[in-house]
Amino acid sequence: MAWHVLEGMGAMVRYILGLGALAGGLAILVLNIAGLILPIPEHPRAQHTQIHKKGLLRPSYEDTLQALSRIDRNLPAEHQLALVNRIIAARVVNYWPQPDQVDVDIMHSFLEDWYMALLQRGEAWLAAEGVAKIDLARVGRRDFRGILAKGVGLCGMSALAVVDYLGEQGQPAKMLALGGHVVAFASVNGRNYIMDPTFAVFIPDVPAPPARSLSKILAAYSDAGYSGKLASLEKLYSQSSMKVLEVDRYQGRWKRTLITARVIKWLVPALLIGLGTVLLLKVMSRQEGKQALALS
């Protein structure tokens, strides 16, 4: 008698666990699928910024993608690169929280990546309790669509959006780190170009780094209306730490972290659905076996 009671309780536990795992897996799966359909929420600071950077009117995310898609691929490379730089410059507001600050609006939403959202908010809570430092909570998007959708970012993110977009179009470009500022660099048919979407500045026919033409570079920023920043810009471009980096090297561990989070967000619901299905099938098969024995 006791054995039958324990067996019945075990079957009930397996049924509850199986049903819970299946329901949880399906709920997370629906969340993931919804995240593929619904856009990344725009940052409030981006929403409230209409005109910035040389008076450029800030377009919406959809208008930005349309403007990029309308670029005539038959135009000379210089014109295409200048347009890409200008369009992305108009879209991305130069903002990111300070290293010791938390801004929940830059974090991943639960629709975008529930696993990353949990990690970032958990770290932010631990930092508020004084037992962790802000690190993962400041990670932004690492692809041009995510960066443009969020609408904010520092120089590295704006330049990364340019490089990532050009790479998708079959035009290899690289990150040019200046030791305090980051721009994009492309070489086409023997001609080199610097694209600085943070300042909406495009500089054609520059020497291949680490060589540089300070007069040409500073003239481009001056013509764009940044004469008051020439001293700091000259310092950035003249220092020996100028480095051209492949985009994967520039992204470093953060790209690996985001790829891992993306895998986990789909793997967990698949495992839960699989586990729940197996447990429920076992319970059902045992019930059918009992019924067959009773009938015999």
N, C-alpha and C positions, 0 to 999 in steps of 0.2 A: 504493500500500500504506500509506504513512505517513498519507495523508488518511483512509483508512478507519479506521486506528487512532485518530487524533485524533477522528474523528466518533463512534466507539464510546465513547471516554473521555468526550466531551461528553454523550452520551446517558446514560452512567452517572452523571455528576455531576448532571445534571438530575433523574434518577430519585431519587438519594439526597436531593437538596435538596427535591424535591417530596414524597417520603415523610416526610422530617423535618418539613417545614412542616405537612403534613396531620396528622401525629401530634401535633406540638406544639400546633396549633390545637385539635384535638379534646380534648387533655388539659386545656388551659386552659378550654375550654368546659364540660367535665365539672366542673372546679373551680368555675366560676361557678354552674352549676346546683346543685351541692351546697351552695353558700353561700346559695342561696335557700331551701333546705329546712332546713338545720341552723341552730340559733339562734346569735346572737352570744354568745361565752363570757362569763360573768359574772366580774367582777373578784373576786379572792380576798378583798379587804377587804369587799366586799359580801356574799360568802358567809359570812363570819365575824361579821357584824353582825346580830343578831337583834332587838334592841330599841334604838331611838334616837328622838330628837326627841319630847319630851313623853311618853315611854313608849309610843310607837306601835310595834306589832308589825310587823316588816318582812315584807311578803308576797313571794312569788316573782313572777317576771316574768309567768307565766301567770295567777296569781291577780290580779295588778294589772290586766291587760287585762280579765279577767272582771269585776272590780269596777267598772272604768270603763264597761264595756258594760251593766252592770246599773243604772246611774244612770237614774232615771225622768225622761224628758224632759218630763213634765207638771209636774214640780216647779217652783216659782218659780226664776227665774234665780239668785237669791242662794243658794239651797240647792244648786243644781247646781254653781255655781262653787266653793262651799265644799267640796263633796265631791271635786271634781276636784283641788283644791289639797291636800286631806288625803291622798288616795290616792297621789298622786305624791310628796308629802312623805314618806310612810311608806316608799316604795320606794327613793328615791335617797339614798345615803350621801354626805355632804359630804366629798369627797376628790378631789384631783388633785395630781400631782407638782409640785414647785416649778419655777420657770422654768428653772433650771440642772440639773434632774434628769431622768433617763430612767426610765420605767416601761413595760416591754414589754407589760404586761398591759392598758394603756389603748390600745395601738396596734391598728390594724386587723389582723385575722388574714388569712392567705392565702385562706381560704375566703370571708371577708367581702368583701375587695377586694385581690386579689394585687398589683395595681399600687401601691395606697396602702401596703400592707404593705412592699413593697420600698423605696419612697421613705422611709418613716419609719425603717426599720431602717438604711438606707444613711446617712441624716442622723445617726442616733444613733452609728453607727460613726465617721463623719467628726468628729463632736463629741468623741468619746473620743480621737481622734487630734489634736485641737486645731485643726482646719482648718475647722470650721463651728460655728454656734450652734444650740442646740435651738430649733426653731420648729415645723416640720411634724410632728415626732415627738410633739408634745403636742396635736395636733388631735383633738378628740373627735367624737362623732356630732352631727348637726344636725337630727335628727328625733326625735319623742317615743318611737317604738318602739326606736330604737337606744340612746337615753339610758336608757330603762327596762331594756332588756336588759343593758346593761353594768352598771347599778346604782350607778354612782358619778358624781360631777360636782360642780363648784362651783356657786355661786348662779346664774350665768348659764345653765348647762345645765339646772338644775332649773326655772328660770323659762321657759326655751325649751321644755321638755317640756310645760309647762302651756299655753303659747301655741300651740304646734304642734298639740297635741291639740284644743284649742278651735277652732282654725281648721279642722281636718278635720271637726269637728261643725257647721260653719257658724256658729260664734260668734266673730267677729273679736276678737282681743285683741292687746295690744302689750307690748313690753318697756319697763320703766321703769328706766332707769339712774340710779343715785344717786351716781355718782362713788366707787365702792368697794364697792358692793353692787348687785345686780340683782334686781328682782321683776317680776311680771306685773301688767298693768293691763287692765281690761275696763270697758266702758261699755254698759249695757243699759237701754233704756227710760228714759234720763235719770238713771240711778243709776250711780255709779262705784264700782269695787271694786279693792282691792289684794290680790294673792295672793302670799304669800311662802312657797314650799315649802321653802326652806332652813330656816326656823324653824317651819314648819307653822302660819303665822299668816294669818288671813283678816280683812280690814278692809273692811266695807261702808260705803257712803254717805260716800265721801271726796270732796273737791273735785277738779275736773279739774286735773291738773298743767299748769303749774308751781305753781298754788295748792296749799296743803296745810294740813291741820289737825293740827299736831304733838300736841296734847293727845289727840285721838282715836287717832292712830297709836300713840303711846307707851302709851296705856291698853290697846290691843289686845295689844301685846307684853308688858306687865306682867301682864295677866290670863292670858297663856299661860305665865307662869313665867320671863320673861326680865328681871326687874327689875334684875338685876345688869349688864345690857348696855344700859340705857336711855341712858346718857351717850353711848356710841358710836353708838347708833341715832339719837338726837336730832341728832348731828352729821351723820350721813349724810342724814337726811331734811330737814334745815334748810338745807343748802348750796344755792347757786344753780345748781349744775350738774345738777340733776334734769332728765332728758330722757325724753320718750316717743318710742320708736323703733318703726317698722315692723319686723317680724321680718327681712325681707330686708336692710334697712339695718344692723340689728344684727349679722347674720351676716357681712356684708361679704365679703371675699375668700375666707374659708374655705368658704363655700357654693359659690362658683365653683370652688375647688380640688377639692372633693369631687365636684361634678358632672362636671368634666373627667376626674377619675380613674374615675368610674363609666362614662363614655363609652369611655375607653381600654380598660378591662378587658373590654368586650364587642367593641370594634372590632378589637383585636389578634387574637383568635382567629378572627374572621370573615375578616380579611385573610390570615391564615396558611392557613386552610382553602381560601380562594379561590386563593391562590398555589400551594399544593400540588396542588390539583385541576388547575389549568391546566398546570403542569409535567408532571404524570403523564399527562394527556391528550395532550400534545405527544409525549412519549416513545412512548406507545402508538400514536398515529397514524402516527409515522414507522416503527415496527416493522411495522405493518400494511401501510404503503406498500412497505417492502422485501420483505415476503412476497409481495405482489401482483406486484412486478416479477420476483421469482425464479420464480414460477409461470408468468408469461407468457413 
